């Protein structure tokens, strides 16, 4: 058994240059022509590159690609790919039958001279895997962490070569993702958005690709909308109020729905509340997605996501088990706008358990500074005490003696708030019990989940719902009024 040697950036560029079937254009804005430079320095670039360009000036960029609200955005990238690939097809029609055309583009913001900004960029490749075929698109968004503009440019060049090489040499989307950061320290960059579309990848579910990004440590969180379209968090959440419901959603129950609704009712009462500026998220963590050992069941993941999306939810996938980490992550985008974390009573108990913060030098005080240092509030949904009808609420919560004053401070300043507008009849619903009922098709489980959810579970045999069970679809049509959106 032996390990295949990983190619260097130069070796990848040279291999592409020596492939006489691959031919295309490289257009780069904002970070120099770092990708093109690798191909020229590798040798044999005339066999690969039809044109390179950098419309660095904004006026030139607008004239060539058309105006956009921002210069570093997905819209600009797509305009670049559209124009450059169209020109290839028009001007090089004579070699179309023997060539796999590609158009590579990026639009990037690296550190400015005073280092007052954050480096990030959109990178994309439009490419054919077969001559005369319709092209595919691979689009990513990167966040650059190096504290030097030259180092950021260096990373951009390597990522570009890796992306082009991966798309032409890997049939599996997961292999493309994993090879984008070949020869790059993972701490230097995040890839928080990946999307692969086109005729050769019609089978790809980009929601799974989002999960892979988080699972492989390429980013801490990724986001997609109710239709399954991948979104870039910094664009979707920029200067927005955010409400987040954290949960396992295995399955989505009436408790989850009631938590979200009661939380949003309280948010709606906030002074100067603007519903058009609110983004509502349902969040799944990697820890919540693990069903046995350290493995994640992808079908189980998609089942949960399908149910959330059917209820009109945006879905956030993260590796932020701790609440303070999620709050800090969201605050970098919201820019002092309100963050509302909707949690259950037992999560409040956990937040005040000092043992969860032993890895922090500042312990629980450091965690609280990150959690509440921004405009974050905890909206706490009540629970019944284990094996009891005793209601547990914020009002009945007993903080440890040495934290009582701090707890009172959070209450007084509305950092921790109790949810009152809830349906007490739902509090006895436990998702694990509902899951067991679904798997054995025990009578009455449908009463514990929204109508849409029960219909989808039955129709698609989710969560090991018995496939031999027959049901009347006409009687099981869901009620659209239950849509959380």
Secondary structure, 3 states (H helix, E strand, C coil): CCCCCCCCHHHHHHHHHCCCCEEEEEEEECCCCHHHHHHHHHCCHHHCEEEEECCCCHHHHHHHHCCCCCCCCHHHHHHHHHHHHHHHHHHCHHHHHHCEEEEEEEEEECCCCCCCCCCEEEEEEEECCCCCCCCEEEEEEEEECCCCHHHHHHHHHHHHHHHHHHHHHCCCHHHHHHHCCCCCCHHHEEEEEEEEECHHHCCCCHHHHHHHHHHCCCCCEEEECCCCCEECHHHHCCCCEEEEEECCCCCCCHHHHHHHHHHHHHHHCCCCCCHHHEEEEEEEEHHHHEEECCEECHHHHHHHHHHHHHCCCEEEEECCCCHHHHHHHHHHHHCCCCEEEEEEHHHHHHHCCHHHHCCCCCHHHHHHHHHHCCCEEEEEECEECCCCCCEECHHHCCCCHHHHHHHHHHHHCCCEEECCCCCHHHCCCCHHHHHHHHHHCCCCHHHHCCHHHHHHHHHHCHHHCCCCCCCCCCCCCCCHHHCCC
